[in-house]
Amino acid sequence: MPKAYWIARVDITEPEAYAAYMALGAPAIIGRGGRILARAGRIIALEGPPPRQRSVVIEFDSMEAALACYDSPEYRVARERRAGAADTEILIVEGVDT
């Protein structure tokens, strides 16, 4: 079964409110089996639109696990805290089964 990856692109608009999201979001993700591979490091845009302030990559064991985390009660509370604190794009990409 291929792994799956959350890819998030984020522009933080309210840093204090976003910090409240982070306090809930990271533990919810890790508690659901997510492994944070990249968060807020250097970004170099090679093609396409300019990058957002923050890019995040999170690995899950499967597409189902990634979706279950996003829909979990714990992450739902975190998402509510993020509302209005950031402009966010999140997608899930299925990995290659090798």
C-alpha positions as CSV (number, residue, x, y, z in Angstrom):
1,M,0.0,0.0,0.0
2,P,1.5,3.4,-1.0
3,K,2.2,6.1,1.6
4,A,0.4,9.4,1.3
5,Y,1.6,12.9,1.9
6,W,-0.1,16.1,3.1
7,I,1.3,19.0,1.3
8,A,0.4,22.4,2.8
9,R,1.2,25.9,1.6
10,V,0.5,28.5,4.2
11,D,0.6,32.3,4.6
12,I,0.2,33.2,8.2
13,T,-2.0,36.3,8.7
14,E,-2.5,36.2,12.5
15,P,0.6,34.7,14.2
16,E,-0.9,34.4,17.7
17,A,-3.9,32.6,16.5
18,Y,-1.8,30.4,14.3
19,A,0.4,29.5,17.3
20,A,-2.8,28.2,19.0
21,Y,-3.4,26.0,15.9
22,M,0.1,24.7,16.0
23,A,-0.3,23.8,19.7
24,L,-3.2,21.5,18.7
25,G,-2.4,20.6,15.1
26,A,1.0,19.0,15.5
27,P,0.0,16.7,18.4
28,A,-3.2,15.7,16.5
29,I,-1.2,14.8,13.4
30,I,1.5,12.9,15.2
31,G,-1.1,11.1,17.3
32,R,-2.8,9.9,14.1
33,G,0.5,8.5,12.8
34,G,1.7,11.5,10.7
35,R,5.4,12.2,10.4
36,I,6.3,15.8,9.8
37,L,9.0,15.7,7.1
38,A,9.3,19.4,6.3
39,R,8.0,22.5,8.0
40,A,9.0,26.2,7.6
41,G,12.4,25.5,6.1
42,R,14.0,27.3,3.2
43,I,11.9,27.3,0.0
44,I,13.2,27.8,-3.5
45,A,10.6,28.2,-6.2
46,L,11.8,26.9,-9.5
47,E,8.6,27.2,-11.4
48,G,5.1,28.5,-10.9
49,P,3.7,31.1,-8.5
50,P,5.8,32.5,-5.7
51,P,5.9,30.3,-2.7
52,R,3.9,31.0,0.4
53,Q,5.6,31.8,3.7
54,R,5.5,28.2,4.9
55,S,5.4,24.8,3.2
56,V,4.7,21.6,5.1
57,V,5.1,17.9,4.1
58,I,3.6,15.2,6.3
59,E,3.9,11.5,5.6
60,F,1.2,8.9,6.5
61,D,1.1,5.2,6.0
62,S,-1.8,5.4,3.5
63,M,-4.3,7.7,1.8
64,E,-6.9,6.4,4.3
65,A,-4.7,7.3,7.3
66,A,-4.1,10.8,5.9
67,L,-7.8,11.4,5.3
68,A,-8.7,9.9,8.7
69,C,-6.3,12.3,10.4
70,Y,-7.8,15.3,8.6
71,D,-11.3,14.3,9.5
72,S,-10.4,13.4,13.1
73,P,-12.1,15.2,16.0
74,E,-8.7,16.3,17.3
75,Y,-7.6,17.9,14.0
76,R,-11.1,19.3,13.4
77,V,-10.6,21.4,16.6
78,A,-7.2,22.5,15.4
79,R,-8.6,23.5,12.0
80,E,-11.2,25.6,13.8
81,R,-8.4,27.5,15.6
82,R,-6.6,28.1,12.3
83,A,-9.6,29.7,10.7
84,G,-8.8,33.3,10.0
85,A,-5.2,32.9,11.1
86,A,-3.8,31.7,7.8
87,D,-4.4,31.4,4.1
88,T,-3.9,27.7,3.6
89,E,-3.9,25.2,0.7
90,I,-3.7,21.5,1.7
91,L,-3.7,18.5,-0.6
92,I,-3.0,14.8,-0.1
93,V,-0.8,13.1,-2.7
94,E,-0.6,9.3,-2.8
95,G,3.0,8.1,-3.0
96,V,4.5,5.6,-5.3
97,D,4.2,2.0,-4.2
98,T,7.8,0.6,-4.6
